[in-house]
């Protein structure tokens, strides 16, 4: 009975996804760490089964007249039970009413995380925000073979987190060798990641070569045809010219040549298409008659072709595209001559010196072709995985691993090219990446979405993510969007999103044993995404800028 007098915590209500506990000052002071949102409590019964719950809310009761002690109401989110020193997610085996409530011991929480996955599968990039002595490992297989979302407002540490994840993935080795088997492609929109990966396969706009002839018919029409006009004459002429040019360039037998169609992944010359469009726009047809009098007496009569003068805008658009130096990476001479093999090797870092990471600096890609560029690269990697699986299965019908060189595609600022929009200019990239989101895992291609505006992301793609690193989000629309997609069992934990510090995150998903508020480890080499120190720079002496040099770069 003497123990009952010392009870300073009591469960006062139990809900399916919440437990309310009344505690006093003594309960708070006996905790091994400062109790706060994200800390853990232990609720046990007579059978020595303990429910582990995460604190997601505090209430303070004002002492009544004559009382001196404050009473606190803790609202906690049940996470799982500890039975026979083993932790299990969920579970409702604890007896009601519970007999004891106490702050979870550091050793117990440490044990839960350390036992959460096999040592060989552990991938650790963070520690508990409430206690940095406790590392939070995730299951590396479940983390990378499922899609990942890293979201957070500007300044929350999103780019640093992405860099840390990739740096650790590249450094991991199961043996004594210099280069592990990781394959990662970063779509770098703001030229941030070269500093984080100086030894990577860094490809800028002046180095990137993409064959336009590998674009699908929809992508080709988006690039070369004014989709707003909806002119079927342009489409018909373009389609006819592309097919004919593919056949003219084809060196195989007549039987296969006859099978060539609009979407055949074969070389065609865009200059052939321009010449064909010009000829149709200027075409005159011999009527079979001659002039019987006048200055043209005896000369054949001609009439304008059915498309005479109707393709002027189309011809002008084609010429503008071909003369735009910014599009040389896609439409230049090298794009006509690069082979399929060189295109693949360029993207996957398989060159004279192999590289784990390929950083595609797309900051110089004109916005009007950004979607098409991302779409083409994504589709090439997806189809690489698809055909590699077919080849492996063909060589060994009993093969269990679809792809022994799996890829992670990192889409930085993903909302810029896979937004929640039906506009035609985003159709190409959304189609390619949605296919990866739905089917990529079967072929060893997964994606990591990094975005500061998750509410603007394609819901089809975002909802396919299984692991989330949710950092500080200040926009209420983004907060509500993320809450809607995360499990309801998190209770009020997602309400902490706007108050997270830089580098803190809510880590949740199939790869982690518990939803956790964590502190991300600092990356060894940071990306160049730091804010510009306006006030410090403004106080310095006036700087002269070389406008001529800027012009050269601008009009390169």
Secondary structure by P-SEA (a helix, b strand, c coil): cccccccccccccccccbbbbbbcaaaaaaccccccccbbbbbbccccbbbbbbbcbbbbbcccccccbbbbbbbbbbcbbbcccccccccccccccccccccccaaaaaaaaaaccccccccccccccccccbbbbccccccccbbbbbbbccccaaaaaaaaaaaaaaaccccccccccbbbbbbcccccccccccccccccccccccccccccaaaaaaaccccccccaaaaaaaaaaaaaaaaaaccccaaaaaaccccccbbbbaaaaaaaaaaaaaccccccccccccccccbbbbbbccccccaaaaaaaaaaaaaccccccccccccccccaaaaaaaaaccccccccbbbbccccccccaaaaaaaaaaaaaaaaaaaaaaaaaaacccccccccbbbbbbbccccccccccccccaaaaaaaaaaaacccccccbbbbbbbcccccccaaaaaacccccccccccaaaaaaaaaacccccccccccccccccccccccccccccccbbbbccccccccccccaaaaaaaccbbbbaaaaaaaaaac
